[in-house]
């Protein structure tokens, strides 16, 4: 489909010099993303299928990875690496490394691989033997720990294969519960992962799988600045359909560094990649990547609405599903639109919560009755800080409202922050700061906005809130106000009613 704005990143940085008489500069074509894992005895087509499978593994399109490795095995059922790849497809995705169906598929792939080791290289034997431990009996934790330990034992003395080092790092990630030790320093296993990924990139600087996981690792260690080179690498390639998660990953770093334009550009590319992929059919690869599509859209809408490009956000959301349209409307405080979407969707689940919040922001008791009745059937939702805050707001109970916003903020700070920032459509830190400002507690608001800007720099909503808190305190708001004006692209200045 055609969008109102472009989906091609790197426009300014990748322009060739203007030739006399030319109408306009042309972007330099990006080199194609690639993966390569050489297989002995493989003909050109079989090698292509292996490489495609590896690229899809690194892009977390594990449905398509299984297809590619399966096609390679049809050409040569003696390819142990392809059997390993089929099993790895139900292992590598750190967001969904295990499922009951995947355990059955992986165990079958391991059985096939172990029956065809006659011509396998030592590395291929090591991989098949290691992943067999992941599919052997035991708890999920035990199985993944055995796999990671087996690969660690191999890489301790074999550090000449970038793909093996990369795969070993993914295995460690899935076996570990935390990245830091008791002193909040990188754990020994975090250091091992980083060493594996760094060495993989020394062997092959274009290893997109290593760049991918290195972003996750350094972001988790609160060292996002150290992953800029990885983000730049991932945004420097052209990607075949089905690999949208790779350009998307650069956005994880841009969101942490306040580079919202880059985040939007890279995730527009990811969304365009999704659309091209879905247009090709509805096979295992397409079915799997539907789970990631909304994540790409989230990042685009988060970036656009953060800097005030609301018209662009509306145009983008118009082509997406109802939940994305709802999120965009909620973030832009288009509360009538939120309620209309929720009604059209049957006022269920999150739609009811959003409509209740929107009605509370409008002070519309009548509009709040239907969504509240729906929420009341779900005790967990009824007790959520977001719902409690809306209830307090409708009751004009400032004290209860501020307290509920504080609980939402604490949950976001101390739980799984996610990406983009927790609940970008209802950002809890920004909302708590705004509630404190409205309650005439500018000193507390200043602390919240300052802390949030350390986590999410260059966010003009937070900068505006900080400037207002400083103004109320009689402090110097010059720097915060200037930062807001530099970063805000909205048609109108922000007000307190626009926050949270």
N, C-alpha and C positions, 0 to 999 in steps of 0.2 A: 504494500500500500504506500501511497505517497504522503509524506508528512509536510507540515508547514515550515519545517526547517531542516537543515541538512543532517545527514548521519555520517559524514566523513570527518574524521579527526585529523589533527596535525596540519590544518590548512595553511597557517602562517609559516610554520617551521619547515615545511617541505615544499616550497615553491621554487621552481627553476627561475633563473634570471629572465627578465623580460627582453625579448628579441625585438629589434626595431621593426615596426610595422605590425607587430602581433596585437590582437584585440585584447587579450587578457592572459595573465600567467596561467600555466597549467601545473597541477600538483604532480610531484614526482611519484610514480607508482611505488607503493610499499612492497618490500620483499615478502614472499609468502612465508607464513609460519610453517615450521617443519618439525618432524621428529624422525629419528633414524636409529634403528637397532639392527645392525647387520646380522644376517642369518646365513650360516654356511649352507651351500647347496641350493639356496632359493633362487629361482629364476626371477626375472625383472618384475613380473606381475605379482608373484607371491611376496617379494620384498616390499612392493608398494602396499600390499594389503597389511603386512606386518607394521610398516611405518604408519599407515593410517590408524591402525588399532592403537598404537602407542600414543599418537597425537590425541586421539579421542580419550584415552585414559587420562592424559594430562589435562584435558579440557573438562573432565568429569562427565563427558557424554558416554557413560559406560554402556548404555544400550547399543550405541553404534560401535563401540569398541568390540563388543561380543560379536556383532555382525561381521566386522572386518576379520577378526581372528578366526571366526568360523569359516569364512570363505577361504582363508589361507589353508586351513586344515582340510578343506575339500580338495584342494590342489595337492596337498601332501600331508597325510595324516601322521607323518613321522616328525612333524615340527613341534618339538617339546616347548619351544618358546611361545607358540600360538596357544597351546593348551594352558600354559601358565597364564597367558594374557587373558584367556576366558575366565580363569579363576580370579585373577587380579581385578577384573571388572566388577566383581562383587566385594571388593576389599578396599580399593584405593580412595573412593570418594569419602573425604573426612566428614561430610555432612550426613551421609547414609552409607556407612561401611558394611552394614550387615542387615540382611532380611532373611526370613525363613525361605522364601523362594530362591534367593541368592545363594543360601547355604547349600541347597540341593543342586543348583547349577554348578557351583564351584566345586563341590565334591565330585560331581561327574567329570568335570574338566580335569581335575587332579588325577582321577583314575585313568583317564585317557592318556594324560601326559606321562604317568609312571609306566604305562604299558608301551611307550614309544621313546625310550631313552637310549636305544642302541647306538644312534648316531648323534646323541646330544653332546654338546661341549661341556666342560666342567662347570662353567657358569650356568648353563641351562639346567644341569643336574642340580646345582645348588638352589636355583630358584624353585624348581619343582619340589624338591625335598622340603624347602622352607615353607612353601605355601601349603603343602600337605599338612603341616602342623597347625595351620590356621583352620583347616577343615576337619581336623581330627576331633574326637569327642572332648567335651569340657565346656565350661562356661565361656561366654563371649570374651571376658577379660583374659581368661587363661589362654584361649586360642590365639587371640591377637598378640598377647605377650610372647607366646612361643614363636610366632611368625617373626616378630620384631627381633627377638633374641637370636634366631637362626640367621637372619640377614646381617645383624650386627657382628656375629661371629665370622661371617664370610668377609664383610667389608673391613674388618680389623686388619686383614692381611692382603686384601684384594681391592686396590683403590685406583684401578686403571679403566673403569667402565662407568661413565657418567650416568647412564640409565640405571644401573644397579644401585649406585649411591643415592640417586633420587628416589627410587622405589623404596630403598631401606629407610629413608627419612620419612616417607609417608607411613610406612609400617610402624615406626616408632611413635609418630603422632597419634595414630589410632590406638596404640597400646597405653598411652600415658594419660593420667587424669589431670595433671597440672604441668605447666611449663616452668614454674618457679619453685624454689626450695622454701624452707621455713623462714628464711631471711628475705624473701621476695627477690632473690637473685636467680638468674637462669639456672635451671636444674642441670644435672649432668647429662641427662638425655636431651635437653634443649641444646646444649653445647654440641652434643654428638650430631644432632640433626643439622645444625648450622654448619658444622665442619663438613658433613656429607654434601650438603647443597653447595657450599663454597667450592669444594673440590670438583663437584660435578660441573660447575660453571667454568672452572679453569680448563677442564677437558673439552667442554662444549659450551661456549658463551651463549649459544642460541637455544639452550635446553629450556623450553617453555615450562616444562613440568617443574624444574628446579626454581625458576623465577616465581611460579605460581605459589609453591609451598613456602618459599622464603618470605613472600609477602605475608602470608598467614602467621608465620612464626615470629617475624619481627614486629608485626602489629600486636600479636599477643604478648610480646615482651615489652610493649610500649616503646618501641624503637622504630616507629614508622619512618622517620627521616632516613634511617639506614637502608630502607627498601626503595628509595626513589629510583635507584638504578634499575631495579627489577620492574617497577611500574613503567619507567621509560622504555625498557626493553619490550614489555608486553604490548605497549601501544604503538610500537614501531613496525608491526607486521600486518600483512593482509591475511585474513582468516577465512578458511573454507566454511561453508554452512555447517552448523552443528558444533562449533567451537566457541560459542559466544561467551562462555565463562572466562576465557582467557583475556580478551580485552576488558571485560567487566572488572577483573581482579585489580587492574590499575586503580580503579575507583576507590578501592579500600584505602589506598594510601592517600589519594587526593582528598578523601573525606576527612582524614585525620590531620591533614596539613592545610585545610581551608582552600584548596584549589578547586573551587566548585565548577568553573568553566571546563576544566579538564575532566572532571568527574562526569559532567553531562555529556561531553563529546564522546568519551570512551564508552559510556553506557548507551548512548544513541547508536553507536556502532554495534554494540552487543545486541540491542533490540532489532536492528536491521538484519543482523546475522540470524537471529531467531526466526524472523519472518521469512527469510529466504529458505531456511531449513524446514519450517513447517509447510511451506508451499510445495516441497518435494514429496510429501506423503505423510504417513502416520505410522511409521515403523517403530521398532524398539528405541532407536535413537531419538526420534521426534517425541515419542511418548515420555522418555526420561527427561528431556530438556524442558518440557512444559513446567517442571518443578522449579527451574531456574529462571524462567522468563520473567515472572513477576518481580524477582529480585533485581533484575536489570532495570525494569520499569521503575521500581522503587527509587533506585539511585538517580535516575533522570529527574523524576518529580521532586525528590528531595533537593537536588541541586538547584533546579529552576525556582522552586518556591522559596528556598532559603535566601536567594539574592533578589527576589521580587519580580522575577520574569513570569508573572502570573498568566499573562495571555498565552505565552508559549506553553506553560504547564497545562492550561485548559485544552489547547489544541492537541497536545500530545496525549493527554488522558482520554480524549474523545474517542480514540481508536482502540482503547484498552477495555478491559472488562469492568463490571460495575464496582467491584471492590477498589480498583485503582481510581476510578472516577470519584468514588466516595472519599478516599484518602486525600486526593488533591483538593476537593471541595472543603474537607474538614480543615486542612492545613491553611487554606486561604480564607477561612472564616466565612465561607459562602454557606451559611447555615440553612437557608431555605433550600438550597440545592441538596445539601446533605439529607435533610428530612424527606425530600421528594425521592431521592434515590433509594433510601431505606424503605419507604412505602412501596415503591415499585418492586423491591426485592422481597417483600413479605415481612419486613420488620423482624428479622430473625438474627440471632447471634450477634456478630460485631456490627451489623447494620443497625440493630436496635440500640446498642451502646452508643454508636456515633450519633444517631438521631436524638438520644437523650441528652448527650453533651451539647449538641447544637441547640436544642430547645432551651437548655439551661443558660447557654450564652445569650440567647435572645430574651430570657426571662419570660418564656412562654409556657405557663403551666398547662394550658390545654394541649399544646403540641407534645408535652412531655408525658402525658398520661399513657398513650398507647405503647411507646417504647419501654416505659417503666414497667408496665404490666408484663411485657414480654421478658424483660430482664429478671423480674421477680421469680420466674420459674427456674432460674439458674442461680443457685445460692452463691456459687463462686464468683460469678460476674457481679452479683448484687453487692458483694463485700469488697470488690476491687477499689483501690483508691480513686481511680478515674470516675467510677460511678458515685462513690461517696462524695467526691468533690462536686459533681453535678447536682446531687441532692442538696448539699449545703448551699450551693449557689442559688438554687431555686427558693430555698428557705431564707435567703439573705443572711445566712449565718457565717459571717466573715471568719470567725475563729475556727469553726469546723472546716471551712473551705481551705484556709491556709494549711491546717493540719493535714488534710487529705492530700493536698498538693505536695506537702513535704514527704508524706509516705510514698507517693508515686516517685518522687525524686530519689529517695533513699533506695527504693527497689531497683531503679535504673542504674544507680551508681554501684550498687553492691552485687547486682546479679549479672546475667549475661547481657552485655551491652549491645551486642549485635551490630550490624552495619546495614544501612546507615544508622545514625545514632538512634537510640531506643525510641520507638514510636515517633518517627519524624513528623507524622501528621498531627501528633499531640505531644510535642517535645516536653518531657517532664521537667527538665532543669529550667528551661525558658518559662514554662508555666508557673513553676514555683517562684521564680524571681518576680514575675509579673504579679502574682498573688501577694507577695510581700510588699511590693511597691504600692499596690492598691490598698493594702492594710496599713499604710504609712509606717512601714518598717524598712526604710531605705538602706540602713547599715547592713541588715541581714540580706537584703536584695543584692547589694554590691558584692557581698561575699559569694553568693550563688552565681551571679553573672560572671564574676572573675574566674571562679572555678570552672564553669562551663566553657569559657573561652580558652582555657588551657587544654581542654579536651577537644574542642571544636573551634579552632582559631578562624578568624576572619568571617565569622557568622554575623551579618549585620543586625539580625534580630537581637542577638546577645549584646552586641556593641551598643545598640540604641538603648537597651535596658540598662546597661552599665552607665552610660552617659546620664540617663534620667535619674538613676540612683545617686550618682555623684552630684548632680545638680541639686537634688533635694537635700543633700548633706552640706551643701555650700562648698563642695570640693571642686577641684579643677577637672572639668569634663572635656577639655580641649582634645586630648588624644583620642579618647573613646568616640567623641562626636566626629572627628575627622576620619577615623577608621570606618565608622558607619557610612558616612557620605561617600567614601571611596568605594565601598563594597556594595552598597545598595543600588539596585538597578530598577527599582519599582517606579511606577508612574506617580505615586503619592508617597509622602513621608509616612513612616510608621507611627502608630499611636499605641497606647497601652492596650487598647481593645484588640489589637492585631496579634498580640503575643500569646503563646501557649495554646 
